[in-house]
Amino acid sequence: MPIIEAAPAILALVALGGYLLGSVPFGLVMARLFGLGDIRQIGSGNIGATNVLRTGNKLAAFLTLILDAGKGGIAVLVARALVGEDAAQLAGFAAFLGHCFPVFLGFKGGKGVATFLGTLLALFWPAGVAACLTWAAMAGVFRISSLAALIAAISAPIWVSVLGMPQASLVSVLLAVLIFIRHRANITRLLAGQEPRIGKKS
């Protein structure tokens, strides 16, 4: 983890700001803007890009992916510019928590994959790119978004260490653990051979 240099009050504000940014439910917003209805009543009920894609609207899904990733990335970059590396990692983690447990939706949010990847890209782009490529490769081979996400999450701490930013190892491990926790139901379906494939409509 990075050296803690910022004052506790500053870090608390950074965490709050990151959490509130992460809590913005872009999947829900995009679904309504595109006239797709309440995304929570479609498919898996998740607010993320994969479930938006199940509506058949690829543009809405793409925009959700970019905006959800951007939440984590922007939180990291702003905190780093204004405060420092300790705040950057905290802001990214807080944004991830906001996406998974958003205050605006009664703490019932998404699974955090896009926000996880956006956070990692901003924290240390070589590891972020490697994790994205890992997700893309696994998604291309297996056509199962959750499996690709789980493998990418496992790979993230490895990429961070191997590519030269070991001070981000702790936050990458914490994010990976939460990815697995958020995918408990998916893991059960994967083991039963019942997990839906990418692009399958509701």
Secondary structure as GFF3:
##gff-version 3
##sequence-region A 1 202
A	DSSP	alpha_helix	8	22	.	.	.	ID=ss1
A	DSSP	alpha_helix	26	33	.	.	.	ID=ss2
A	DSSP	three_ten_helix	39	41	.	.	.	ID=ss3
A	DSSP	alpha_helix	49	53	.	.	.	ID=ss4
A	DSSP	alpha_helix	58	82	.	.	.	ID=ss5
A	DSSP	alpha_helix	85	100	.	.	.	ID=ss6
A	DSSP	three_ten_helix	103	105	.	.	.	ID=ss7
A	DSSP	alpha_helix	113	123	.	.	.	ID=ss8
A	DSSP	alpha_helix	125	142	.	.	.	ID=ss9
A	DSSP	alpha_helix	145	162	.	.	.	ID=ss10
A	DSSP	three_ten_helix	166	168	.	.	.	ID=ss11
A	DSSP	alpha_helix	169	182	.	.	.	ID=ss12
A	DSSP	alpha_helix	184	192	.	.	.	ID=ss13
###
